Amino acid sequence: MQFSLRAIEVHSAYAWDFRWITKVLDFAQRNDLNALVLHRNDVVDEVVFPGEQYGAPPECCSNVYERYNATYRTIYRYSPTRRSRTTLRRDYLSRVVEAAGRRGISVYLENKELYFPDVLLEMHPSVIKNGHVCPTDPFWWKFLETKYRELFQDIPGIAGIITSTGTGESRVSISGNRCTCETCRNTTAAGWHRQVLEVIHGVLSSLGKTLAVRDFVFDRSAHDRLAAGLDALPADVVAAIKNTPHDYYPTFPENPLIERMPGRQKWIEFDTMGQYFGWGIGIATMIDDFRRRLANASAKGATGVILRTDWESLDGHTSFDTPNILNLYAGAMLSADPETEAVAVYARWLQETDAFAASAEPAATREAADWIGRIFSRNWEAISKLLFVQQCVFNDCSMFPVGYQQALWLAEEKNSLKDWLPGKADALAAEPQNLSAILREKEEGYLLVKELSARLESPPEILSKKFVADLRDRYRLFELYARGFRALARLFVLVRLRKAYGSTEPEEAAIPTEIGQLTALEVLCEVDTVIEEYRELYAQSDYPPPVYELLNAERLRCFRSDAAVELGGLP
C-alpha cells in the first residue's frame, strides 16, 4: 500500500533558513514526497504575538499587521525583540507555504504544548501559583484558542498542526507539573491532555485543518494512557507515532501503538539522520530496517510516513550532510513503492550526488550501485554492535556516555529495552559469560568497520576520484569512532568485572579466558591512545563541528576519570 502522506521533516535553525528549505523542497519534489513538516517547540509562538493578549480585540484585526497597529506600544513595552521578529517570521513562513504549494507540497507545523513566550508570565502573573507555573489556570484555554486562531488567519495555507502535550520539553505540562493548587490536585493527566487538544482541535476543525497528536512517551504504561486519551478525541484527529517505542532506537521492536486505534489515521515517524545511530559519521544504512517497518506499519493501517532529517539539539547537521541521506532516499522510495529494490536506492543516491566520473550507461550504474550496496548494507550491523550493548542503548544520542553509572542509566533505566523485551533485563549483567559476549560484540563491530573501509580500495572505475576519496575519508572517521566505542566498552566491562569480583586481578577469578586477559594496563593504554588520536584529529583537521562532537576526547577522558573513581583509583 502506498502511503498517502509522505513527509520530510526539518528541525531547529534550518526551519528559518529559506535557502535550506528550498533545497529540501526540491529534494521532496524530485523524490515524490508530498508534505513538509517544520518542527520547533516554539514554531507557532514565533509567528503570532498573539495580538489579543496585548489588547487587540479580535473584531478589529484580521492579520498580524492590524494587531500590531492596535498594540505596538504595549508590545514594545513588554517585548521589544518580538516586535519585529514575529512579523518577519510570519512573512517568512507565508513564503515557505507558498513555495511548497507551487510544488504540490503541503506544510505542517510541529510543536509541543503548552508553549509560550516568557513575557506572558509577566503580563499574566495569575498563572504562577506558589512559585510554579500552573498548567490548569483558565488563562491557558483562551491563550491556546487565540494563538491558533491568529496563526491560521495570518497563514491560512498551513495544512495542519502536529503537537505533543505529554513531554518534559513543553514549557508547562501536567506530566511534569510542580503546581500544587487545588485545581491541579483534582485534575487527571488524561483530562488535562484532552482539554488542551480539544481547544486546538476546535480551532483547526472549524477551518478544515488537520490536528495530529504525537507520540512522545517513554514506557508501556504511558503508551496505554496515550492510546486511551486518543480514543476519547474526535475521529479526525491523527495519531503521529514513532516507528519504535520510546524513541528512534533501531534495535527496539515496532512501536505497539501502531497496531492500536483501528479506524484512526496513523502517521509513522522515522529518523534518517541517526540521533541514536551515529549521525552519519558512524554510517548506518537502514534500507532493510525501513522496508520491514514500513511494511509492518502499512499492514496495521498506517496512512502516512514522516522522515526526520535532523535533530533540534544539533545545529548545522542533517541527513543531507552524510551518507545517511540514503535513509531519506529509502524512506521516500519505499513509502511510494514498497517493492523498490535496494540497488535502486543506491543508484538514485549516486546519480543525485554526481558520483559518476562521466555519463554512465545503465549497466555501469547498476554495477556501481551493487558495489556500494555490498559495503553499505553492513553499516548498520557495525553500528548496532558498537553503539548498543546486546541491543540496549549504550550511547548518549550517539555520543560516548560520560561515566560508568550514566552508561548503566542510559541502557537500563532511561532507554530501557526490558519494558518491551523482558528477556533483556540482564543484558548488562556482570555475569562473566555476559561480559565476554559484550567484548566480542564490540570487537566484531570494530573489525567490520575496518573490513568495510578496506573494500573501498578497489572501486568501480565509473565512480569519480573525488567521490571515492570522500568515502574513504568518511570511513576513516567511522573507524576512529568505532575505536572509541570499543575502548570505552572494554573499560566499562573492566569496571563491571572488578566491582563484581573485588580488587583481585581478573585472571585470578574463575572467569572466561577473554575476560581474564583484560588487564587494567591494557585497557587504559587503549583508551589513552584513542584520546590522543582524537586530540590530534581536533588539532590537525578542519571538519564540521559534529565530527569533533562525536570523536570527543574530553567525553572519553571524563569516562576514564569516572571509571577510576568507581574502582577507587586507576593508573
C-alpha positions as CSV (number, residue, x, y, z in Angstrom):
1,M,0.0,0.0,0.0
2,Q,1.3,3.4,-0.9
3,F,1.3,6.0,2.0
4,S,-1.0,8.9,1.2
5,L,1.2,11.3,3.3
6,R,4.9,11.2,2.6
7,A,6.6,14.0,4.5
8,I,10.1,15.3,5.0
9,E,10.7,16.9,8.4
10,V,13.1,19.8,9.2
11,H,14.0,20.8,12.8
12,S,15.9,23.6,14.5
13,A,17.5,26.6,12.8
14,Y,17.0,25.0,9.4
15,A,13.3,25.8,9.7
16,W,14.2,29.5,9.4
17,D,16.7,29.2,6.5
18,F,14.8,29.7,3.2
19,R,17.8,28.6,1.1
20,W,17.9,25.4,3.0
21,I,14.1,25.0,2.8
22,T,14.3,25.5,-0.9
23,K,16.8,22.7,-1.2
24,V,14.6,20.4,1.0
25,L,11.5,21.2,-1.2
26,D,13.4,20.5,-4.4
27,F,14.5,17.1,-2.9
28,A,10.9,16.4,-1.9
29,Q,9.6,17.2,-5.3
30,R,12.2,15.0,-7.1
31,N,11.6,12.1,-4.8
32,D,7.8,12.1,-4.7
33,L,7.3,13.4,-1.2
34,N,4.2,15.5,-0.7
35,A,4.5,17.2,2.7
36,L,7.0,19.3,4.6
37,V,6.9,19.3,8.5
38,L,8.6,22.2,10.2
39,H,9.4,21.1,13.8
40,R,10.3,23.5,16.5
41,N,8.9,23.6,20.0
42,D,8.2,27.3,19.6
43,V,7.3,27.4,15.9
44,V,3.7,28.7,16.4
45,D,4.8,31.1,19.2
46,E,7.4,32.6,16.8
47,V,4.8,33.7,14.2
48,V,2.0,35.1,16.5
49,F,2.2,37.6,19.3
50,P,-0.7,36.7,20.0
51,G,-2.2,40.2,19.5
52,E,-5.3,39.6,21.6
53,Q,-3.0,39.0,24.7
54,Y,-1.6,42.5,24.1
55,G,-5.0,44.1,23.9
56,A,-6.0,43.8,20.2
57,P,-9.7,42.9,20.1
58,P,-10.4,40.1,17.6
59,E,-13.2,42.0,15.8
60,C,-10.8,44.8,14.8
61,C,-8.0,42.7,13.4
62,S,-7.7,40.1,10.7
63,N,-3.9,39.9,10.3
64,V,-0.7,40.4,12.2
65,Y,-0.2,44.0,11.0
66,E,-3.6,45.2,12.1
67,R,-2.9,43.5,15.5
68,Y,0.5,45.2,15.7
69,N,-1.0,48.6,14.7
70,A,-3.5,48.2,17.6
71,T,-0.9,47.2,20.2
72,Y,2.5,48.4,19.1
73,R,3.1,50.5,22.3
74,T,2.2,47.6,24.6
75,I,4.3,45.1,22.5
76,Y,7.3,47.4,22.6
77,R,6.9,47.9,26.3
78,Y,6.8,44.2,27.2
79,S,8.8,42.5,24.5
80,P,10.7,44.8,22.0
81,T,12.5,42.0,20.3
82,R,9.2,40.2,19.4
83,R,8.0,43.5,17.9
84,S,9.9,42.9,14.6
85,R,10.7,39.2,14.8
86,T,7.1,38.0,14.9
87,T,6.0,39.9,11.8
88,L,9.1,38.8,10.0
89,R,8.7,35.1,10.9
90,R,5.1,35.3,9.8
91,D,6.1,36.7,6.4
92,Y,8.9,34.2,6.1
93,L,6.6,31.3,6.9
94,S,3.9,32.6,4.5
95,R,6.6,32.4,1.7
96,V,7.6,28.9,2.7
97,V,3.9,27.7,2.4
98,E,3.6,29.5,-0.9
99,A,6.8,28.0,-2.3
100,A,5.8,24.5,-1.1
101,G,2.3,24.9,-2.6
102,R,3.8,25.6,-6.1
103,R,5.5,22.2,-5.8
104,G,2.3,20.4,-4.7
105,I,3.7,20.0,-1.1
106,S,1.6,20.7,2.0
107,V,3.2,22.3,5.1
108,Y,2.5,21.2,8.7
109,L,3.9,22.8,11.8
110,E,5.1,20.5,14.7
111,N,5.4,21.8,18.2
112,K,4.9,21.0,21.9
113,E,2.3,22.4,24.2
114,L,1.9,24.2,26.4
115,Y,4.5,26.6,24.9
116,F,4.5,30.4,25.3
117,P,6.9,33.4,25.3
118,D,8.4,34.4,28.6
119,V,6.7,37.7,28.6
120,L,3.3,36.2,29.2
121,L,4.3,35.3,32.7
122,E,4.8,39.0,33.5
123,M,1.7,40.0,31.6
124,H,-0.5,37.3,33.3
125,P,1.1,36.6,36.7
126,S,-2.0,34.7,37.8
127,V,-0.6,31.6,36.1
128,I,2.1,31.5,38.7
129,K,1.0,29.9,41.9
130,N,3.4,29.4,44.9
131,G,6.3,29.9,42.6
132,H,5.3,27.4,39.9
133,V,3.6,27.8,36.5
134,C,0.1,26.3,36.9
135,P,-0.9,24.2,33.8
136,T,-4.6,24.3,34.8
137,D,-5.1,28.0,35.1
138,P,-8.1,29.1,32.9
139,F,-5.9,31.6,31.1
140,W,-4.3,28.8,29.0
141,W,-7.5,27.7,27.3
142,K,-8.2,31.2,26.0
143,F,-4.5,31.6,25.1
144,L,-4.5,28.4,23.0
145,E,-7.7,29.4,21.2
146,T,-6.3,32.8,20.4
147,K,-2.9,31.6,19.3
148,Y,-4.2,29.1,16.8
149,R,-7.0,31.3,15.5
150,E,-4.5,34.1,14.8
151,L,-2.0,31.7,13.2
152,F,-4.5,30.5,10.6
153,Q,-5.8,34.0,10.0
154,D,-2.3,35.0,9.0
155,I,-1.2,31.8,7.2
156,P,-4.3,30.0,6.0
157,G,-2.3,27.8,3.7
158,I,-0.8,25.7,6.6
159,A,-2.3,22.2,6.3
160,G,-2.3,21.4,10.0
161,I,-0.6,21.0,13.3
162,I,1.3,18.1,14.8
163,T,1.6,18.5,18.6
164,S,2.6,16.6,21.7
165,T,1.4,17.5,25.2
166,G,2.9,14.8,27.4
167,T,6.5,15.8,27.4
168,G,9.0,17.5,29.6
169,E,10.1,19.6,26.6
170,S,6.9,21.6,26.8
171,R,7.2,24.9,28.8
172,V,4.5,23.6,31.1
173,S,2.6,20.3,31.2
174,I,0.6,18.3,33.6
175,S,3.2,15.5,33.1
176,G,5.9,17.4,34.9
177,N,3.7,19.6,37.0
178,R,5.0,21.1,40.2
179,C,2.0,23.3,41.0
180,T,0.0,22.1,44.0
181,C,-3.1,24.3,43.7
182,E,-6.5,22.7,44.3
183,T,-7.3,22.6,40.6
184,C,-4.1,20.8,39.8
185,R,-4.6,18.3,42.6
186,N,-8.1,17.5,41.2
187,T,-7.1,17.3,37.5
188,T,-6.1,14.0,36.0
189,A,-3.4,13.9,33.4
190,A,-5.8,12.4,30.8
191,G,-8.3,15.1,31.5
192,W,-5.7,17.9,31.1
193,H,-4.3,16.5,27.8
194,R,-7.8,16.1,26.4
195,Q,-8.7,19.7,27.3
196,V,-5.6,21.1,25.6
197,L,-6.2,19.1,22.5
198,E,-9.9,19.8,22.3
199,V,-9.2,23.6,22.4
200,I,-6.7,23.2,19.5
201,H,-8.9,20.8,17.6
202,G,-11.8,23.2,17.9
203,V,-10.0,25.9,16.0
204,L,-8.5,23.6,13.4
205,S,-11.6,21.6,12.7
206,S,-13.6,24.8,12.1
207,L,-11.1,25.7,9.4
208,G,-10.8,22.2,7.8
209,K,-7.3,21.8,9.1
210,T,-5.7,18.6,10.4
211,L,-4.6,18.0,14.0
212,A,-2.2,15.2,14.7
213,V,-1.3,14.2,18.2
214,R,2.3,13.0,18.5
215,D,3.6,10.0,20.5
216,F,6.2,11.3,22.9
217,V,6.1,8.9,25.8
218,F,8.7,6.6,27.2
219,D,7.2,3.5,28.8
220,R,4.4,0.9,28.3
221,S,2.1,2.4,30.8
222,A,2.4,5.9,29.2
223,H,1.7,4.3,25.8
224,D,-1.5,2.8,27.3
225,R,-2.6,6.2,28.6
226,L,-1.8,7.9,25.3
227,A,-3.9,5.4,23.4
228,A,-6.8,5.8,25.8
229,G,-6.6,9.5,25.5
230,L,-6.6,9.4,21.7
231,D,-9.7,7.2,21.8
232,A,-11.6,10.0,23.6
233,L,-10.7,12.5,20.8
234,P,-12.7,13.1,17.6
235,A,-12.2,10.6,14.9
236,D,-10.5,13.1,12.6
237,V,-7.5,13.5,14.9
238,V,-4.5,11.8,13.5
239,A,-2.0,9.8,15.7
240,A,1.6,10.6,14.8
241,I,3.7,7.6,16.1
242,K,7.4,6.9,16.2
243,N,8.4,3.7,14.4
244,T,9.9,2.3,17.7
245,P,8.6,2.8,21.2
246,H,10.3,5.5,23.4
247,D,12.5,6.9,20.7
248,Y,14.3,6.2,17.5
249,Y,16.3,3.1,18.6
250,P,16.5,0.6,15.7
251,T,17.3,-2.3,18.0
252,F,13.9,-1.9,19.6
253,P,10.7,-3.7,18.3
254,E,7.9,-2.0,16.4
255,N,6.0,0.6,18.4
256,P,3.0,-1.2,19.8
257,L,0.9,1.9,19.3
258,I,1.0,1.3,15.5
259,E,-1.4,-1.7,15.8
260,R,-3.8,0.1,18.2
261,M,-6.5,2.6,17.5
262,P,-8.2,0.9,14.5
263,G,-10.0,3.3,12.2
264,R,-7.9,6.3,13.2
265,Q,-5.4,7.8,10.7
266,K,-1.8,7.0,11.8
267,W,1.4,8.6,10.6
268,I,4.7,6.8,11.4
269,E,7.9,8.8,12.1
270,F,11.4,7.7,11.1
271,D,14.7,9.2,11.9
272,T,17.0,9.3,8.8
273,M,19.9,11.4,10.3
274,G,20.7,9.0,13.1
275,Q,20.3,10.7,16.5
276,Y,21.0,7.3,18.2
277,F,22.8,5.5,15.4
278,G,25.9,7.6,14.5
279,W,24.7,10.8,12.9
280,G,26.0,9.5,9.6
281,I,29.6,10.0,10.9
282,G,29.2,6.5,12.2
283,I,27.4,5.4,9.0
284,A,24.2,3.4,9.3
285,T,22.3,2.4,6.2
286,M,18.7,1.5,7.3
287,I,17.2,0.3,4.0
288,D,16.3,-3.2,5.2
289,D,15.0,-1.8,8.6
290,F,12.9,0.8,6.9
291,R,11.5,-1.7,4.4
292,R,10.4,-4.1,7.3
293,R,9.0,-1.4,9.5
294,L,7.1,0.4,6.7
295,A,5.5,-2.9,5.6
296,N,4.5,-3.6,9.2
297,A,3.0,-0.1,9.6
298,S,1.1,-0.4,6.3
299,A,-0.3,-3.8,7.3
300,K,-1.6,-2.2,10.5
301,G,-3.4,0.6,8.9
302,A,-0.8,3.5,8.8
303,T,-1.5,6.0,6.1
304,G,1.4,8.4,6.4
305,V,5.2,8.4,6.9
306,I,7.3,11.3,8.2
307,L,11.1,11.3,7.6
308,R,13.1,13.3,10.0
309,T,16.3,14.8,8.6
310,D,17.9,16.5,11.6
311,W,17.8,16.9,15.4
312,E,16.9,20.0,17.3
313,S,19.9,19.8,19.7
314,L,22.4,19.5,16.9
315,D,22.5,22.7,14.8
316,G,24.3,22.6,11.4
317,H,24.0,18.9,10.7
318,T,21.4,16.9,8.8
319,S,20.9,13.7,6.7
320,F,22.0,15.8,3.7
321,D,25.5,16.2,5.1
322,T,26.4,12.5,5.2
323,P,25.8,9.1,3.5
324,N,22.9,8.6,5.9
325,I,20.9,10.6,3.3
326,L,20.5,7.1,1.8
327,N,17.9,6.6,4.6
328,L,16.0,9.6,3.3
329,Y,16.0,8.2,-0.2
330,A,14.9,4.8,1.2
331,G,12.0,6.2,3.1
332,A,10.9,8.3,0.2
333,M,11.1,5.5,-2.4
334,L,9.8,2.6,-0.2
335,S,6.8,4.6,1.0
336,A,5.8,5.3,-2.6
337,D,6.6,1.7,-3.8
338,P,7.3,-1.0,-1.2
339,E,8.8,-3.2,-3.9
340,T,11.7,-0.8,-4.6
341,E,15.0,-2.7,-4.7
342,A,17.9,-1.6,-2.5
343,V,20.1,-1.3,-5.6
344,A,17.6,1.4,-6.9
345,V,18.0,3.4,-3.8
346,Y,21.8,3.3,-4.1
347,A,21.6,4.2,-7.8
348,R,19.4,7.2,-7.1
349,W,21.8,8.5,-4.5
350,L,24.8,8.1,-6.7
351,Q,23.0,9.9,-9.6
352,E,21.9,12.8,-7.5
353,T,25.3,13.1,-5.7
354,D,27.1,13.4,-9.0
355,A,29.2,10.4,-8.0
356,F,30.0,9.3,-11.6
357,A,33.1,10.4,-13.4
358,A,31.3,10.5,-16.7
359,S,27.9,9.9,-18.2
360,A,27.0,6.3,-17.1
361,E,25.3,3.6,-19.0
362,P,22.6,1.8,-17.1
363,A,24.7,-1.4,-16.7
364,A,27.6,0.6,-15.3
365,T,25.3,2.5,-12.9
366,R,23.9,-0.8,-11.6
367,E,27.4,-2.2,-11.2
368,A,28.4,0.8,-9.1
369,A,25.2,0.7,-7.1
370,D,25.8,-3.0,-6.4
371,W,29.3,-2.3,-5.3
372,I,28.1,0.4,-2.9
373,G,25.4,-1.8,-1.6
374,R,27.7,-4.7,-0.7
375,I,29.6,-2.3,1.5
376,F,26.8,-0.1,2.9
377,S,24.4,-2.9,3.6
378,R,26.6,-3.9,6.5
379,N,27.0,-0.4,8.1
380,W,24.1,-0.9,10.5
381,E,25.4,-4.3,11.6
382,A,28.6,-2.5,12.7
383,I,26.8,0.4,14.4
384,S,24.4,-2.0,16.2
385,K,27.4,-3.8,17.8
386,L,29.3,-0.6,18.7
387,L,26.7,1.9,20.0
388,F,24.4,-0.7,21.6
389,V,25.1,-3.5,24.1
390,Q,23.2,-6.6,23.2
391,Q,20.5,-4.3,21.6
392,C,20.3,-2.0,24.7
393,V,21.1,1.7,24.2
394,F,24.7,2.2,25.3
395,N,25.2,5.6,23.6
396,D,24.1,9.1,24.7
397,C,22.5,10.3,21.5
398,S,25.4,8.6,19.6
399,M,27.9,10.3,21.9
400,F,30.0,8.4,24.5
401,P,28.5,8.1,27.9
402,V,30.4,10.3,30.4
403,G,30.5,7.9,33.2
404,Y,30.1,4.3,34.3
405,Q,26.8,4.9,36.1
406,Q,25.5,7.0,33.3
407,A,26.1,4.2,30.9
408,L,24.0,1.9,33.1
409,W,21.3,4.5,33.5
410,L,21.1,5.0,29.7
411,A,20.8,1.3,29.0
412,E,18.8,0.1,31.9
413,E,16.7,3.0,33.1
414,K,16.3,6.0,30.7
415,N,16.2,3.9,27.5
416,S,15.2,0.6,28.9
417,L,14.6,-2.2,26.5
418,K,13.3,-4.6,29.1
419,D,9.9,-2.8,29.1
420,W,9.4,-4.0,25.5
421,L,11.6,-7.2,25.6
422,P,11.6,-8.6,29.1
423,G,14.3,-11.0,28.2
424,K,16.7,-8.1,28.0
425,A,16.5,-7.3,31.7
426,D,20.0,-8.8,32.3
427,A,21.7,-7.7,29.1
428,L,24.3,-5.7,31.0
429,A,24.6,-8.2,33.9
430,A,28.1,-8.7,35.4
431,E,27.9,-12.4,34.9
432,P,31.2,-13.5,33.2
433,Q,29.7,-15.1,30.1
434,N,27.6,-12.0,29.5
435,L,30.6,-9.7,29.8
436,S,32.5,-11.9,27.4
437,A,29.6,-11.5,24.9
438,I,29.8,-7.7,25.2
439,L,33.5,-7.7,24.5
440,R,33.1,-10.0,21.5
441,E,30.3,-7.8,20.2
442,K,32.5,-4.6,20.3
443,E,35.4,-6.4,18.7
444,E,33.2,-7.7,15.9
445,G,31.8,-4.2,15.3
446,Y,35.2,-2.6,15.1
447,L,36.7,-5.2,12.8
448,L,33.7,-5.0,10.5
449,V,34.2,-1.2,10.1
450,K,37.9,-1.9,9.2
451,E,36.8,-4.5,6.7
452,L,34.3,-2.2,5.0
453,S,36.9,0.6,4.9
454,A,39.4,-1.7,3.2
455,R,36.9,-2.6,0.5
456,L,37.0,1.0,-0.8
457,E,40.4,0.4,-2.2
458,S,39.0,-1.2,-5.4
459,P,36.1,0.9,-6.6
460,P,34.4,0.7,-10.0
461,E,36.2,3.0,-12.5
462,I,33.0,4.8,-13.3
463,L,32.9,6.5,-9.8
464,S,34.7,9.8,-9.7
465,K,38.0,10.1,-7.8
466,K,36.5,12.9,-5.7
467,F,33.6,10.8,-4.6
468,V,35.7,7.8,-3.7
469,A,38.2,9.9,-1.8
470,D,35.4,11.4,0.2
471,L,34.0,7.9,1.0
472,R,37.5,6.8,2.2
473,D,37.8,9.8,4.4
474,R,34.4,9.2,5.9
475,Y,35.2,5.5,6.7
476,R,38.5,6.6,8.2
477,L,36.5,8.7,10.7
478,F,34.0,5.9,11.1
479,E,36.9,3.6,12.1
480,L,38.2,6.2,14.6
481,Y,34.6,6.4,16.1
482,A,34.5,2.6,16.3
483,R,37.8,2.5,18.1
484,G,36.4,4.9,20.7
485,F,33.3,2.8,21.5
486,R,35.4,-0.4,21.6
487,A,37.9,1.1,24.0
488,L,35.1,2.6,26.2
489,A,33.2,-0.6,26.3
490,R,36.3,-2.6,27.3
491,L,36.8,-0.1,30.2
492,F,33.1,-0.4,31.1
493,V,33.5,-4.2,31.2
494,L,36.6,-3.9,33.3
495,V,34.8,-1.8,35.9
496,R,31.8,-4.3,35.9
497,L,34.3,-7.1,36.4
498,R,36.2,-5.5,39.3
499,K,33.1,-4.4,41.1
500,A,31.6,-7.9,40.8
501,Y,34.8,-9.8,41.7
502,G,36.5,-7.4,44.1
503,S,40.0,-6.0,43.8
504,T,41.8,-9.1,42.6
505,E,43.3,-9.2,39.1
506,P,40.7,-10.6,36.7
507,E,42.9,-13.5,35.7
508,E,42.8,-14.7,39.4
509,A,39.0,-15.1,39.2
510,A,37.1,-18.1,37.8
511,I,36.0,-16.3,34.6
512,P,36.4,-16.9,30.8
513,T,39.8,-16.5,29.3
514,E,39.0,-13.4,27.2
515,I,37.8,-11.7,30.3
516,G,40.7,-12.9,32.4
517,Q,43.1,-11.4,29.9
518,L,41.6,-8.0,30.3
519,T,44.1,-6.1,32.4
520,A,43.8,-2.5,33.6
521,L,47.0,-1.5,32.0
522,E,46.0,-2.8,28.6
523,V,42.6,-1.2,28.7
524,L,43.8,2.2,29.9
525,C,46.5,2.2,27.3
526,E,43.9,1.6,24.6
527,V,41.6,4.4,26.0
528,D,44.5,6.8,26.3
529,T,45.7,6.1,22.8
530,V,42.2,6.9,21.4
531,I,42.0,10.1,23.4
532,E,45.3,11.2,21.9
533,E,44.1,10.3,18.4
534,Y,41.0,12.4,18.9
535,R,43.1,15.3,20.2
536,E,45.4,15.1,17.2
537,L,42.4,15.0,14.8
538,Y,40.9,18.1,16.5
539,A,44.2,20.0,16.2
540,Q,45.2,19.0,12.7
541,S,41.9,18.8,10.7
542,D,39.1,21.1,9.7
543,Y,35.9,19.0,9.7
544,P,32.4,20.4,10.6
545,P,31.8,20.5,14.4
546,P,29.7,17.4,14.6
547,V,32.7,15.2,13.8
548,Y,34.6,16.5,16.9
549,E,31.4,16.4,19.0
550,L,31.3,12.6,18.4
551,L,35.0,11.9,18.3
552,N,35.3,13.7,21.5
553,A,38.5,13.3,23.6
554,E,37.0,15.1,26.6
555,R,33.9,12.9,26.9
556,L,36.2,9.8,26.6
557,R,38.6,11.3,29.2
558,C,35.6,12.0,31.5
559,F,34.5,8.3,31.3
560,R,38.1,7.3,32.1
561,S,38.2,9.6,35.2
562,D,34.9,8.3,36.4
563,A,36.0,4.7,36.0
564,A,38.9,5.5,38.3
565,V,36.6,6.8,40.9
566,E,34.3,3.7,40.6
567,L,37.3,1.5,41.2
568,G,38.9,3.6,43.9
569,G,41.8,4.6,41.7
570,L,43.4,3.6,38.4
571,P,46.8,4.4,36.9
